[in-house]
């Protein structure tokens, strides 16, 4: 693999997120097909979103230190609001905007520094208009609630078990591409732990790093999964699922939801099944619904690392990135 393998993986994660963005958190697959299928290009989101839970979501900042919703707060509590209603086709969701900024900011200042990043993260989230997402994930709300309570930045991580915790991993791998394997693993663990104090999320982040490393070293995805991710998925069992629709495997065998114990093996299954085709993988990931945007950190990164030439067709129209 080329030296740009990790950079390509990062771009793949951005593409997978942007493709999934309009169908993010669709659980009604019939509605998904009616509104957007086939999801083989960048779509703009539209209201109403039939599965939106913003109508029963709430966030009240304790004080100005926790004000992160800004002008989007007015849409919380309303029915049918698309989580990403103001994003354009090809634009990235909040977590991936943060990932792109992590890479840009760290390169600009000459390298990664966890404390400098935390300061930047707080600054951006408190800046009205920095992003146009209506939905701000639970981990951010928990972090800023702790910050508003007077905790130091290094003590604001929350026990969040969602796959969204992997969204910055490909960016960090690209940033630290020249680091040795064990140092990279340690720095990714530290970085993800700044916001996600959950052992399974940290374990999944480490698995993604090890898989990308093995791919860069020339292993096939199947070999890499067998060596580095057997605690997440059995490919022997998965062989028997290949004739089943993706919506059955990611629906009946694994939940399409965000919880890491389900979303990580679901991501690995889709990446393995479509290992030869970046486009087929990210379309399949989008069309099974659920937390497809954040599964894109795994599916998009792995498939781009495996098939770097296949992402070029998606570069045009992708709006975000460093």
Secondary structure, 3 states (H helix, E strand, C coil): CCCCHHHHHHHHHHHHHHHHHHHCCCCCHHHHHHHHCCCCCCCCCCCCCCCCCHHHCCCCCCCHHHCCCHHHHHHCCCCCCCCCCCCCCCCCCHHHHHHHHHHHHHHHCCCCCHHHHHHHHHHHHCCCCCCCCCCCCHHHHHHHHHHHCCCCHHHCCECCCEHHHHCCHHHHHHHCCCCCHHHHHHHHHHHHHCCECCHHHHHHHHHHHHHHHHHHCCCCHHHHHHHHCCCCCCHHHHHCCCCCCHHHHECCCECCCCEHHHHHHHHHHHHHHCCCCHHHHHHHHHHCCCCHHHHHHHHHHHHHHHCHHHHHHHHCCCCCCC
